[in-house]
Amino acid sequence: MQPADTTKPARAAAPAESTLADADLPSPAQPVPLRPRRRRGLLWLFAACAVFAYVFDQLTKLWVTSTMIEGERIPVLPPLLHWYYIRNSGAAFSIGENITWLFTIIMAAVSVAILLQLRKLGSRWWALALGLLLGGALGNLTDRLFRDPSFAMGHVVDFIQLPNFAIFNIADSAVVSAVVLICLLTLLGISLDGSRHPKDAKDTVEHDV
């Protein structure tokens, strides 16, 4: 009789964990490619916000110029809110009244820059912010281009007066709202393309190392 074979069959090696799948997963800072339908939705949201801000601004200016006399002041919610019709050749608080042409160039450049950034757009909130920013910029740019005294030197119609603050219009409100939203998105680590950059990501990596 042959001695019984006491050797145990070799245990099948456990399948190695694949790291390929993990390597392909997007990191928190790496955007996932947008589906065409989602991208169209973001562009529609951007366009809707821009058109709303622009049309609302132009309609209110048309109402002011057709119903009020320049320099007229109407109490709305005194002493907090008045309609005060003025024409501003400069920026807020009448800064730069003698360089109207420069503000025209700046607003035109801002509008073009916004449109160039649309190819990176991947966030609803950024679509909202950029739409408001473009609508506001175009609203005041229209005044600069087509209102008196001359082309590209036009004075912007302002009419909203608050206590101890510059007189402004709807376009200004849209621009300020957009800037505030952009600052908030930046602080939250949300990029234009929709990717996120957690503030503690760097600290976590250094701790692991």
C-alpha positions in Angstrom: 0.0 0.0 0.0 1.2 3.4 -0.8 1.2 5.9 1.9 -1.7 8.3 1.7 -0.9 11.6 0.2 -1.2 14.0 3.1 -0.3 17.1 1.0 -3.2 19.5 0.9 -4.2 20.9 -2.4 -2.9 24.3 -3.0 -5.5 26.9 -2.1 -6.6 29.0 -5.0 -5.0 32.4 -4.8 -7.5 35.0 -3.9 -8.2 37.3 -6.9 -6.2 40.4 -6.7 -8.3 43.5 -6.1 -8.4 45.4 -9.3 -7.1 48.9 -9.0 -8.0 49.8 -12.6 -11.6 50.6 -11.8 -10.5 52.8 -8.9 -8.0 54.6 -11.1 -10.7 55.4 -13.6 -13.1 56.9 -11.0 -13.2 60.6 -11.2 -11.6 62.4 -8.2 -13.7 65.1 -6.4 -11.9 67.7 -8.5 -12.3 65.8 -11.8 -15.6 66.7 -13.6 -17.8 63.9 -15.1 -18.4 64.4 -18.8 -21.8 66.1 -19.3 -24.5 64.3 -21.2 -25.7 66.4 -24.2 -29.2 66.8 -22.7 -27.8 68.1 -19.4 -25.5 70.5 -21.2 -28.4 71.8 -23.2 -30.3 72.3 -20.0 -27.5 74.3 -18.5 -27.2 76.5 -21.6 -31.0 77.1 -21.6 -30.8 78.1 -17.9 -27.9 80.5 -18.6 -29.8 82.0 -21.6 -33.0 82.4 -19.6 -31.3 84.2 -16.8 -29.5 86.5 -19.2 -32.6 87.3 -21.2 -34.7 87.9 -18.0 -32.1 90.3 -16.5 -31.6 92.2 -19.7 -35.3 92.5 -20.6 -36.3 93.4 -17.1 -33.6 96.1 -17.0 -34.6 97.6 -20.3 -38.3 97.6 -19.5 -37.8 99.4 -16.2 -35.6 102.0 -17.9 -38.2 102.5 -20.6 -40.8 103.0 -17.9 -38.6 105.5 -16.1 -37.6 107.6 -19.1 -41.2 107.7 -20.4 -43.0 108.6 -17.1 -40.4 110.6 -15.2 -38.4 113.8 -15.7 -34.6 113.6 -15.2 -33.9 114.6 -11.6 -37.5 113.7 -10.4 -37.7 111.9 -7.1 -40.7 109.7 -6.2 -41.1 108.2 -2.7 -42.0 104.5 -2.8 -41.3 103.2 0.8 -39.9 106.3 2.5 -37.4 106.8 3.9 -36.0 103.4 2.6 -36.8 103.5 -1.1 -37.2 106.2 -3.7 -37.3 106.3 -7.5 -34.8 109.0 -8.4 -34.2 109.4 -12.2 -30.6 110.3 -13.1 -28.3 109.6 -16.0 -24.8 108.4 -15.0 -21.8 108.8 -17.3 -19.5 107.0 -14.9 -19.6 104.0 -12.5 -21.1 103.6 -9.1 -21.1 106.8 -7.0 -20.4 108.7 -10.3 -16.8 107.4 -10.4 -15.0 108.0 -13.7 -17.5 110.4 -15.2 -14.9 111.6 -17.8 -14.0 108.1 -19.0 -17.3 106.8 -20.2 -15.7 105.1 -23.2 -13.5 103.0 -20.9 -16.6 101.5 -19.1 -18.1 100.7 -22.6 -15.0 98.7 -23.5 -14.9 97.0 -20.1 -18.5 95.9 -20.3 -18.0 94.6 -23.9 -15.0 92.7 -22.8 -16.8 91.1 -19.9 -19.7 90.0 -22.1 -17.3 88.3 -24.5 -15.4 86.7 -21.7 -18.6 85.2 -20.3 -19.5 83.7 -23.6 -16.1 82.1 -24.0 -16.5 80.4 -20.6 -19.6 78.6 -21.6 -17.7 75.6 -23.0 -16.6 74.8 -19.5 -20.1 75.2 -17.9 -21.1 72.3 -15.8 -23.0 73.7 -12.8 -26.6 75.0 -12.5 -25.5 77.6 -10.0 -22.7 78.9 -12.3 -25.2 79.0 -15.2 -27.5 81.2 -13.0 -24.6 83.4 -12.0 -23.1 83.9 -15.5 -26.6 84.5 -16.9 -27.3 87.3 -14.5 -23.8 88.7 -15.0 -24.2 88.7 -18.8 -27.7 90.2 -18.7 -26.6 92.9 -16.4 -23.5 93.8 -18.4 -25.5 93.9 -21.6 -28.2 96.0 -20.0 -25.8 98.8 -19.1 -23.8 98.3 -22.3 -26.9 99.0 -24.3 -27.2 102.3 -22.5 -23.5 103.1 -23.2 -23.9 102.4 -26.9 -27.3 103.9 -27.8 -28.3 106.6 -25.3 -27.3 110.2 -25.4 -25.0 112.0 -25.8 -23.4 109.8 -28.5 -22.6 106.2 -29.5 -20.4 104.4 -27.0 -20.5 107.5 -24.7 -24.1 107.1 -23.6 -25.2 107.8 -20.0 -26.7 104.9 -18.0 -30.2 105.4 -16.6 -30.3 104.9 -12.8 -33.4 105.2 -10.7 -33.3 103.0 -7.5 -32.3 105.0 -4.5 -31.6 103.6 -1.0 -30.3 105.5 2.0 -26.6 106.3 2.0 -26.0 104.3 -1.2 -25.4 104.9 -4.9 -28.4 105.2 -7.2 -28.5 102.1 -9.3 -30.7 100.1 -11.7 -31.8 96.5 -12.4 -28.7 95.7 -14.4 -26.5 96.8 -11.5 -28.5 94.5 -9.2 -28.1 91.6 -11.5 -24.3 92.1 -11.7 -23.9 92.4 -7.9 -26.1 89.3 -7.3 -24.0 87.4 -9.8 -20.7 88.5 -8.2 -22.0 87.5 -4.7 -23.1 84.1 -6.0 -19.7 83.5 -7.8 -17.8 84.4 -4.6 -20.0 82.0 -2.6 -19.5 79.2 -5.2 -15.7 79.8 -5.0 -15.7 79.6 -1.2 -17.7 76.3 -1.4 -15.1 74.9 -3.8 -17.6 74.5 -6.7 -15.8 75.1 -10.0 -17.3 76.4 -13.2 -17.3 72.8 -14.7 -19.2 71.5 -11.7 -16.3 69.7 -10.0 -15.8 70.2 -6.3 -12.6 71.1 -4.5 -13.0 70.4 -0.8 -11.1 72.8 1.4 -9.7 70.0 3.6 -8.5 67.9 0.7 -4.9 69.1 1.0 -4.9 68.6 4.7 -6.2 65.1 4.3 -3.5 64.1 1.8 -0.7 65.6 4.1 -2.1 63.7 7.1 -2.2 60.4 5.2 1.4 60.8 4.0 
